[in-house]
Amino acid sequence: MQSKINVEEKSVALKTLLALAGTSFVAHMLVAGNYGYFRDELYYIADGRHLQLGYVDQPLLMGWLAALLHVTIGDSLVAIHIIPALACAAIIVVTGLMARELGGGRVAQLVAGVAALFAVVFMATGSIFSMDVLDQLWWALASLIVVRLLRRDAPRLWLLVGLVAAIALLTKLTVLFFGFALVLALLVTPERRYLRTPWLWLGGGIAFLGLLPDLIWNAVNGLPTVDFWRHYGGIGASPLAFFSTQIGLMNPIAVPLAVAGLVFYFRRTGVRYRLLGWTFVFVYLVLTLIGTKPYFPAPAYPILFAAGAVVFERWALRPRLAWIKPVYVAVLALAGILLAPDVMPILPPAAVVHAYGSLTQPLSDRLGWDMLTQTVEQVYAGLPPAQRAQACVFTSNYGEAGALQQLAAPGRLPPVISGHNNYYLWGPGTCTGQVLIAVGSSPADFKGTYANIVVAATHKCQYCVPYEQDLPIIVVSNPMIPIDLARLWPLVKHYD
């Protein structure tokens, strides 16, 4: 009888998680066509036109996914947002299942799922076709497998951890931080015994296979990814600022849950799973010390949400505290709903600015690309026929280049080139450099090289990111010196 009750409870809990995941998916798809393409989405679509084993700033997966979408359902705004919406929904289910593996019942799985559903950072990345939301999913899935491995003492599951890590390494290299932290955690816990089994090492070997394509590509192309990370850097935030940012990224109402989750791993009740607690601690410390972007620890949040939900369930089982279960879930959801328009394209930009004071990057970096494309098309159309025949468009970054390639009407623009990241490696193509329409450059950049330097237009965008506002569109012609663009190309390279 008890076994039947447990099966029924698991079934109800799973249906609840699937309902939460479905809610997330529908919410993301309802706004999938709002605003415009996010900067990185345009870049990934461009990567899909140049299939490689790796890219300057990322492994191969996003480019290949973009290519697959292009030849199947297309690369419209709605089409490309199906993948992140599905990934975000999967994170919710995985977080809830992690709570179950940690000993949580229906309440714990519900609370863990709701925490993941309304985590601000997951709401943001779930609405963007990018490697971030997939990276978050792989970390969560690997953590779930580790929890199951520890609960069952099943070292063969290291093979599955390795497989997930391999996929993660095809997605984003930051999973190496998770792997490094996991190794450190093994060394400081009794689970170091797994180092004496073949399964962990075989799992590591499988994970390495995911890194291999990028290593080969870098070796052939002169290690551009090493150069990229050398210039990447963080935001220069202090440890206190880095910590305070986590509060906003989690959802402030979920912070007590996360704290309880971390404490869980270091108390007697969570000793079996302490490996995960140390893994989070080491991930956080390493990312703080090297000054990475503040959202880098986000893929490890499910580790805390799941354990915190187990603590919450046990605490709320006390008769006098039964009321706290619905209240906390409701407040957590309400906070998430109120914060969602700040990171998802739900409200018009003007309404967001009125309500929240400004636009966050997940919103502002979607705006202005259509207007920029139209402006550059008009500048090109206004050139004399002789100049149009020689012209190329040179942009300051991959967002501008990707937008012009994706959004321009066929035949309305000449070749588009840039020195930013992988665009640099794709080179100047057939562009001679005799006539350039420069987007985002300064007239001073061309003095002494071209006789004619004309600011033909200025791209204005009220709600764009600051560096895309009041953008000069410059036409330069009549070189004062012989122009060999292939020889001069290394001067425009910037990896960042």
N, C-alpha and C positions, 0 to 999 in steps of 0.2 A: 504493500500500500504506500509506504514512504517513497519507494522508488517511483511509483506512478505519479505521486504528488510532485516530486522533483522534476520529472520529465515535463509535466504540465506547466510547472513554474518556468522552466527554461524556455518552453515554447512561447509562453506569454511574454517573457522578457525579450526574446528574440523578435517577436512581432512588434513590440514596443520600439526596439532599436530600429527596425526596418521602417516603422512609421516616422520616426524622427529623421532618418536618412532620406526618406521620400519627401518629407517636408522641406529639408534643406535643398534637395535637387530641384524641386518645383520652384522654390523661391529664387534660386539662382537662374533657372531658365526663364522665369517670368521677366527678369531684367537683363537677360543676355544680350538683347539688341539695343539696349539704351546706351547713350553717350556715343563712344566710338571705340576704335582699337586702342588698347593699351600699348605703350611704346614697345615693350618687349615682345608683344604678340606680333607686331609688324616685323621685328627682327627674326623671330622664329619662322615666320612664313617665308622670309627671304632665305633663311637657312635651308628650308625645304626645297628650294630651287638649286641648291648646291649640296647634294648629298655627299657627306664625308664621314670618315671614321671618328672625327672629333672637330671641335671648333675652338677658337681662341679662348672663349670664356665659358665653355660648357662642353659636356660630353655629347654624344651623337643623338640621344633619344628625341629631344624636342624637334630637331630639324627633320628627322625621319617621320615623327608623328605628323608634323605639318604637311609633309609630302603625301602621307597616306590620306589625310583628310582632304587634301586638294584633289586627289584622283577618285575619291569616294563620295563624300557628302559635301565637299566644297570647303572654302575657307571664309565663309560669311561670319559675321559676328555670332550669330546663333549657333552655327555649326561648330566653331572652334571652342565654344564654351561648354559643350556637352562633356568633354573630358574633365575639366576642372570641377564641374558640378558633380560628376560621378565620383571623382577622387575625394571630394569633401564629404560626400555622403558616406563613402567607405570608411573615412576616418572616424565618423560617429559610431558606426557599427563596431569597428575594431576597438575603440576606446571602451565601449560597453562590454565587449567580450573580454577585454583585459580585466575589467572589474570582476567579471564572473570567475575568471581563472584565479583571481586573488582571494576568492571566497565570498564575493558579493552576491546577493540575491537580486530580486526584481528592482527593489528601490535603488540599490547601488548602481545597477546597470542603467536605470533611468536617469539618475543624477549624473553619472559619467557621460552618458549620451547627450544630455542637455548641455552640460559644460562644454563639450566639444562642438555641439551645434552652434552655440552662441559665443564661442571664443572669437574675439574680434579679428585676430590674425587669420583664422580659418575662414571666416566670412569674407575677408578681403581676398585671400589667395584663391578661394573657391570660385570667385567671379572673374579670374584672370587665367588665360591659357598660358601657363608658365611652368617651369620646372619646380617652383617652390611648393605648390600644393601636392605634386607627386612625391617630392622629397619628403614632405611631412607624412604622407601615407606610408612610404616605405619604412621610415623610422618607427612609426606606430606599429606596423605589421611585424617588424623584426622584434620589437619590444614584447608584443603579444606572444610570439613564439618563444622568446626567452623565458617569459613567465610560465608558460606551459612546460617548457623544458625543466625549469626548477621545481615546479609542483610535482611532476611525474618522475623527476630524476632520469630523464631520457636523453642522454648525451647525443644520440643519433640526430636529434633535432637541430644540432649545430649545422648539419648539412642544409636544412631549410633556411636557417638564419643566413648562411652563406649565399644561398640562391637569391634571397631578398636583397642582401647587400650588393650582389652583383648587378641586379636591376637598378638599385639605387645609384651605383657608380656609373651606370649608363645615363643616369638622369642628372645628377649634380654631385660634385666632388665633396661637398661639405659633409656627406655621410662619413667621410674619413674621421671627422671629429667624434662622431658617435662610436666608430670602431675603436679609436684610440682610447676614449673614455671607458669603453667596455673592457678593454684589455687591462687598463689600470684598475678597474673595479675587480676584475678577476684576481689580480695580484694581492689585493688587500682583503679579500674575503676567503672563506673556506672553499669557495667554488673554484679556487685555483687548481683543485684536483682535476678539473676538466682539461687542464693543460697536459695532463699525462695520458689522455685518451687520444686516439687517432681522429675522432669525429670533429673536434674543434679545429684541428689543423686542416682536415679535408674541407671543412666549411670555409676556412680562410682561403684555401686554394680556389674554391668555387667563386668566392667574392673577388679574388684577384682577376679572374677571367673577365669580369665586368669592367675592370680598369684597363685591361690590355689594349682594346682598340684605341683609347685615348692616348696611351703611352706610345703606341706605334705611330699614330698620327703626329704626335708632338715630336718624336724622334726624327721623322721625315721632314717636318716643317720648321725645325730649329727651336723647339721648346717655347712656342708662343704663349702657352698657358702659364708657364713659370713667369714670363715677363708680365702677363696680365695680373697675376696675383701679387707681383712685386709692387704694382702701381694701384692695386685695388684699395686696400686699407679699409678702415672703418669710419666712424663719424667723430672719432676723437673724444668720445664721451667719457666722463669719469665713471668709476664703478657704481657710484650712487645713481647717476643719470641712467646708466645701463639697466640697473635694477628697477628704477621707477618706470622705465619704458615697458618692462615686462608686465606691470600691473595693467597698463592700458591695453597691451596686446592680448592678455588673457581674457579680460572682462573683469573689472574690479570686484564684482560679486563672487567670482570664481577663485579669487586669491585665497580666502580662508580654506577652501577646498584643496587647493594646491599645497598650501602649507601643511595641512593635516595629512595629505598624501606623502609628503616628504618625511614627516615625522613617523608615519606608519612603517616605513622601511627600516627605521633605526630603533624601533621598539621591539620588544620580545614577540609580539603578535605577528610582526612582519619579517622576522629574522630569516625565514626561508628565502625571501625575495630581496634581501639586502643588496644583492648585486645590482639590482635596478636603481636603488637609491643612490648608491655610490656612482653609478653610471651618470645619473643626472647631475650630481654634484660636480663630477669631473668635467662634464660637458660645459656646465655653466661657468666653472672657474677658468677653463681654458679659453672659452670664447670671450670672457670678460677681460682676461689678462692680455690677449692679443688684439683687443679692440676691434672686433668684428661688428657688422651691422647688428642692431639690437634685436632683429627678428630671427637671427640664426638659432637661438635656443628653442624656438617655437615647436619644431618637430618633436621635442621631448616632453611637451606639455601633457600628452595623454598618459605618460607614466605617472604623473602627479594626479591628474584628474581621476584616473581609475582607482588608485589607492585611496585618495581622499574620499571618493564616493563610498568605498567600503567602510571607512571610519565613520562617515556620516550615517550610513545605514545602521551600524551597530549602536551609535549614540542615540539615534532617533527611535530605536526600539523601546526605549524607556517610556512607559505609559504617559508620564506627564509631559513628554516632549513629542508626542505623536503629531501635534499640530505643526511642528516645524518642517515636516517633510513637504507638504503642499506649499507652504509659505515660501520656503527657500527656492524650490523649483520655480514657482511663479515669479519671484523677484529676480532670479537669475535669467529667466526667459525675458522678462520685461526690460531688464537692463540691456540684454542683447538686441532686442527689437529697437530700443531707442538709439543704440550705437550703430546699428546696421547701416543707416543712410550715410554715415560718415565714411564708410569704406566700400559700400556697394552702390552701383548706379541706380538708386531707387528714386530719388527726388531730383528735380532740375537743379543745375549748379547754383543758380541764384538762391533757391530755397535752402540748399545746404549751407551756403555762406551765411545766410540770415540766421539759421538755426545753430550752426556750430562755429561760426566766426571765420572759417576758411575751408578750403578744400584740401584733403589729404592727397598724397601722391597717387594712391590707387585710383583716385577719381580724376585729378587734374591731368595726369599723364595720358588720359584718353581723349582729351579735348584739343581742338584746333587743327587736326590733321587734314580734314577736308578743306578748310579755308586756306591752309598753307599750300596744299596741292593746287587749288584754283588760282592762287596768286602766282605761283611759279609758272603754271600753264599760261597765264596772261602775259607774264614777262617774256616767256619764250615766243609766244605768238606775235609779240610786238617787235621782235628783232627783224632787221633786214634779211631778206632771203639768203644772202651770202653768209651772214653770221649764223643763221639757223642751221645751215648745212654743216657748220663746224662745231656747233655748240655741244657742251656737256653740262650736266648739273653736278656740282660738287657740294656735298653737305658736311656739316660739322659733326654729325653723329648718326648712329645707325637708326634711330627713331625717325629722323627726317628722311633718310634714304629709303627706309622701308615704307614709309607713308607714301612717298612719291611713286615708288614702284607699284605699290598695291592699289592705290586710289586713283592714279591718273588714268584718264581715258586713253585707249590705244591710239598711238601716233601723236598724242598731244605733248609729249615730252621727249627730249633726247636721252641718251644713256645717263644713268645716275650712278655716281661713284662717291666714295668716302674713304677716309683713312682710319675710320674707327673700327677697332676689333676685327671681326672676320671680313668686313668690307675691304680692309687693307690687303688682306691676302688674296681677295678676288681681283685686286688690281685695277688699273685704269682702263682695261679693255681696249677698245678702239679709239678712246678719247685722245685727241692730240694736244689739248691744252691751249689751242689757239683762241678759243672763245669759251669762257666759263660763266655759268650762272651759279654764283656762290651763295649758298644758304647758310646763314649763321656766322659768316666770317666778318671781319672788319675790313674796311677799305685800306687801312694801314698794312694789312697782311700782303697786299699786292703792289705796294709802292716800290718803285725801282725795277719791277718786273713787267708790268703792263703800262702802256701809255694811256689807255682809256679805262677809267674806273668810274662806273656810274652806279649810284644807289637807285635801282629801278623801281623798288617798292619796299614797303615795310609791312611785315606780317604782324598784325595786332590780334591778341587773343586775351580777353579779360580774365579767363579762368584757367589758362594753361599754367604749367609749371613755370617758375620765374625765368628760367633760361630759354624758354620758347616764346616769351613775350617781347614785342617790339623788335622782331627779328629782321635784320636787313637782308634784302635780296639784291645782290650786287652782280652787275654784268661787267666782266673785264675782257678786254680785247686788245689787239695790236701789241704783241709782246715786244719788249724793248731788248730782249736777249733771246737767243735761240732756245726754244722750249722742247726738251726731250722728257716727256712726262714719265716715261718708264724709268729714266735715270733719276729724276727728281722725286719719284714716288716715296722712297724711304723717309723723306722729310715730313710727310704728312701723317705718318703712322702715330696713332695713340691708342694704347691698350689700357682701358680703365672701365 
